[in-house]
Amino acid sequence: MEVKLLAQFVRKQKFVDFFVQDMQALEELEGLSNTIAKEVTNEELKDHPYAYVFLPSLEVAKRILERSVLIKSFNLVFAEEQTLDKAMGCVDKELLKQFMDEHSGSIAFRIESTNRTVHTSDYAKQIKSYIEMFGLGDRKVDLQEPDIVFKFIEIYKYGDTGSSLKAYFAAEILKNPTSYAKFALPDRAYLGPTTTDHELAVLMANQALVREGSFVYDPFCGTCGLLLLCTHYG
């Protein structure tokens, strides 16, 4: 059954030209195509780091996330509007109830704002009213290690003090668990600082569709930053 998820991308200026291409490479590794809307561009994701993806299952989403350095999480959206207040007025209650029936445990609420600094304390009354509105008050709240993370996402135009451009109410379905820090060769004193950035090496390996059984030839391997990542993928 196809799942529609909101992908949250990292905000790293040095990788701004790779967002869409990396997602396309990851989908090709899964034998898929057109999982992300064609109109989504790298330039758009730089300022609006969210985009819908359509995947055949959560298992596929999990594999994509484990191999990505540009996707932070996949989220299930219950409402989408220009402002948060409008979004909370058109929540898909049936989808929210189904989600809550399928997921037990503690909950937490996060405010995520793009291009504007906000404080959770400013939203305290709103969050409390939302909890009561949707009957979430019977769940234990755990701010440290919750089983379910609900997100109030707001996206603003950079430098604009007006209202948000887009707002979502969502639940984090999958969070990127992968750390490639162990491949950061410059952090190993005996190798020295000159090597391919380990995150860039991941992107290069993805673009080359490296998988188990692939043969990778690097004529200028140096300290093997790229080849080390490729061996990780088999």
Secondary structure as UniProt FT lines:
FT   STRAND          3..9
FT   HELIX           13..15
FT   TURN            16..18
FT   HELIX           19..29
FT   TURN            30..31
FT   TURN            38..39
FT   HELIX           42..47
FT   STRAND          50..55
FT   HELIX           58..67
FT   STRAND          71..81
FT   HELIX           84..88
FT   HELIX           93..102
FT   STRAND          107..114
FT   HELIX           120..123
FT   HELIX           124..133
FT   TURN            134..135
FT   TURN            137..138
FT   STRAND          148..155
FT   TURN            158..159
FT   STRAND          166..175
FT   HELIX           181..183
FT   HELIX           185..187
FT   TURN            189..191
FT   HELIX           198..207
FT   TURN            208..209
FT   TURN            212..213
FT   TURN            219..220
FT   TURN            222..224
FT   HELIX           225..232
//
